[in-house]
């Protein structure tokens, strides 16, 4: 099994989740500039015609793409991540869809849209979405007392918020530290050559 990823990209959510599930996966870093696979001249588009990560290629050659699908699939593979009933799974998909459409996609526009006219609007929209999630954060993790693949996804989005100096609710400071103390998260960050953001800020 091979995971194609951008370092510190949205694919980090899938990378973290696979490690949380105890799934052994080979990593293939995609260069964000050339879109070539690191260590070769192979074009990522030859693997995934969509041209973006994550892409998970199974041992039989089949491929799964899109974070929502990958994070849902990964959650089904390990008891520690698997929703305990149908409604829990539906709530997980609800949260994954919200993060994907309302935060992730708006960040992509914020990063790559030409000009600055729309950026204040996008920043406010993203901040509002984080405020909504913070209001739901009643326990250690988004969906309760257990870590879920949605936590991996929103953690990456919070990293991106730090990148663009977007202020998020104070509740996320302790939340990010909690996420970054998890061994699977630390291993994923180390494998991608990136630093823990919350713990580095606190040092």
C-alpha positions as CSV (number, residue, x, y, z in Angstrom):
1,X,0.0,0.0,0.0
2,X,1.4,3.4,-1.0
3,X,0.3,6.9,0.1
4,X,1.1,9.8,-2.2
5,X,1.3,13.0,-0.2
6,X,2.4,16.7,-0.1
7,X,4.5,17.5,3.0
8,X,2.2,19.3,5.4
9,X,-0.6,19.1,2.9
10,X,-4.2,17.9,3.5
11,X,-2.8,14.4,2.9
12,X,-1.3,14.7,6.4
13,X,-4.7,13.9,7.8
14,X,-4.8,10.6,6.0
15,X,-1.2,9.9,6.9
16,X,-1.9,10.4,10.6
17,X,-5.0,8.3,10.4
18,X,-3.3,5.4,8.8
19,X,-0.7,5.4,11.5
20,X,-3.4,5.7,14.2
21,X,-5.0,2.6,12.6
22,X,-1.7,0.7,12.7
23,X,-1.7,0.3,8.9
24,X,1.8,-0.1,7.4
25,X,2.0,2.1,4.3
26,X,4.8,3.2,1.9
27,X,5.1,6.9,1.5
28,X,5.6,8.7,-1.8
29,X,6.2,12.4,-1.6
30,X,4.9,14.5,-4.4
31,X,6.8,17.7,-5.2
32,X,4.4,20.6,-5.0
33,X,6.2,22.5,-7.7
34,X,7.0,19.9,-10.3
35,X,4.3,17.4,-9.4
36,X,6.9,14.7,-9.8
37,X,7.4,11.8,-7.4
38,X,10.4,12.5,-5.1
39,X,13.4,10.5,-6.2
40,X,12.1,9.9,-9.7
41,X,11.0,11.7,-12.8
42,X,7.6,10.1,-12.7
43,X,4.7,12.5,-13.0
44,X,2.0,12.3,-10.3
45,X,-0.7,12.8,-12.9
46,X,0.3,9.4,-14.3
47,X,-0.8,7.9,-11.0
48,X,-3.7,10.2,-10.2
49,X,-5.2,12.1,-13.1
50,X,-6.9,14.4,-10.6
51,X,-3.4,15.8,-9.9
52,X,-3.8,16.3,-6.2
53,X,-3.3,14.4,-3.0
54,X,-4.0,12.2,-1.1
55,X,-4.0,9.1,-3.2
56,X,-3.8,5.7,-1.6
57,X,-2.8,2.8,-4.0
58,X,-3.6,-0.6,-2.6
59,X,-1.4,-3.7,-3.2
60,X,-3.8,-4.9,-6.0
61,X,-3.3,-1.6,-7.9
62,X,-6.6,-0.1,-7.1
63,X,-6.6,3.5,-5.9
64,X,-8.7,5.6,-3.5
65,X,-8.7,9.4,-3.5
66,X,-10.4,12.3,-1.7
67,X,-9.8,12.8,2.0
68,X,-13.4,12.2,3.1
69,X,-13.3,8.8,1.4
70,X,-9.9,7.9,2.7
71,X,-10.6,9.0,6.3
72,X,-13.9,7.2,6.3
73,X,-12.2,4.0,4.9
74,X,-9.3,4.2,7.5
75,X,-11.8,4.7,10.3
76,X,-13.3,1.3,9.4
77,X,-10.0,-0.5,9.7
78,X,-9.2,-0.3,13.4
79,X,-11.3,-0.7,16.5
80,X,-9.7,2.4,18.0
81,X,-11.0,4.6,15.2
82,X,-14.1,2.7,14.1
83,X,-17.5,4.4,14.9
84,X,-19.4,2.3,17.3
85,X,-22.7,2.5,15.5
86,X,-24.4,3.8,12.3
87,X,-25.1,7.2,13.8
88,X,-21.5,7.7,15.0
89,X,-20.3,6.9,11.4
90,X,-22.9,9.4,10.0
91,X,-21.7,12.0,12.4
92,X,-18.1,11.3,11.4
93,X,-18.9,11.7,7.7
94,X,-20.9,14.9,8.6
95,X,-17.8,16.4,10.3
96,X,-15.4,15.3,7.5
97,X,-17.7,16.8,4.8
98,X,-17.9,20.1,6.8
99,X,-14.1,20.3,7.2
100,X,-13.5,19.4,3.5
101,X,-16.1,21.8,1.9
102,X,-16.2,24.7,4.4
103,X,-12.6,25.0,5.6
104,X,-10.2,23.0,3.3
105,X,-11.6,24.2,0.0
106,X,-11.7,27.8,1.2
107,X,-8.1,27.6,2.3
108,X,-7.2,26.4,-1.2
109,X,-8.9,29.5,-2.7
110,X,-7.2,31.7,-0.1
111,X,-3.7,30.2,-1.0
112,X,-4.0,30.4,-4.7
113,X,-6.6,32.9,-5.8
114,X,-5.0,35.8,-7.7
115,X,-5.3,39.2,-6.1
116,X,-6.2,40.2,-2.6
117,X,-9.8,41.3,-3.0
118,X,-11.4,38.1,-1.8
119,X,-8.9,37.3,1.0
120,X,-10.5,39.2,3.9
121,X,-13.9,37.5,3.0
122,X,-12.3,34.1,2.9
123,X,-10.4,34.6,6.1
124,X,-13.6,35.6,7.9
125,X,-15.5,32.6,6.5
126,X,-12.8,30.2,7.6
127,X,-12.6,31.8,11.1
128,X,-16.4,31.5,11.4
129,X,-16.1,27.8,10.6
130,X,-13.5,27.3,13.2
131,X,-15.7,29.1,15.7
132,X,-18.5,26.7,14.9
133,X,-16.2,23.7,15.5
134,X,-14.8,25.2,18.7
135,X,-18.3,25.5,20.1
136,X,-18.8,21.7,19.5
137,X,-15.5,20.9,21.3
138,X,-17.0,19.8,24.6
139,X,-14.6,16.9,25.3
140,X,-11.0,16.0,24.4
141,X,-11.8,15.4,20.7
142,X,-14.3,16.6,18.2
143,X,-16.7,13.7,18.4
144,X,-16.3,12.9,22.1
145,X,-13.7,11.2,24.3
146,X,-12.1,9.2,21.4
147,X,-9.7,10.5,18.7
148,X,-11.3,10.2,15.3
149,X,-10.1,10.7,11.7
150,X,-12.0,14.1,11.8
151,X,-9.5,15.2,14.5
152,X,-6.6,14.4,12.1
153,X,-8.3,16.5,9.4
154,X,-9.1,19.5,11.5
155,X,-5.6,19.4,13.1
156,X,-4.2,19.9,9.6
157,X,-6.5,22.8,9.0
158,X,-5.4,24.4,12.3
159,X,-1.8,24.0,11.1
160,X,-2.8,25.9,8.0
161,X,-4.4,28.6,10.1
162,X,-1.1,29.1,11.9
163,X,0.7,29.3,8.5
164,X,-1.5,32.3,7.4
165,X,-1.6,33.8,11.0
166,X,-5.4,33.3,11.1
167,X,-6.7,33.7,14.7
168,X,-8.7,30.7,15.9
169,X,-10.6,30.2,19.2
170,X,-8.4,29.8,22.3
171,X,-9.8,26.3,22.9
172,X,-7.8,25.0,20.0
173,X,-4.4,25.7,21.7
174,X,-4.9,22.9,24.2
175,X,-6.5,20.8,21.6
176,X,-3.6,21.0,19.2
177,X,-1.1,20.2,22.1
178,X,-3.3,17.1,22.9
179,X,-3.2,16.0,19.3
180,X,0.6,16.5,19.0
181,X,1.3,14.3,22.0
182,X,-0.1,11.3,20.2
183,X,2.6,8.9,19.1
184,X,1.0,8.4,15.6
185,X,0.9,12.1,15.0
186,X,4.5,12.6,16.0
187,X,5.6,9.8,13.8
188,X,3.7,11.2,10.8
189,X,5.2,14.7,11.3
190,X,8.7,13.2,11.6
191,X,8.2,11.1,8.5
192,X,7.2,14.2,6.5
193,X,10.0,16.3,7.9
194,X,7.7,18.9,9.5
195,X,7.5,20.3,13.0
196,X,4.8,20.1,15.6
197,X,3.3,23.6,15.6
198,X,1.5,23.9,18.9
199,X,4.3,22.3,20.9
200,X,6.9,24.4,19.1
201,X,4.9,27.6,19.9
202,X,4.7,26.6,23.6
203,X,8.5,26.0,23.9
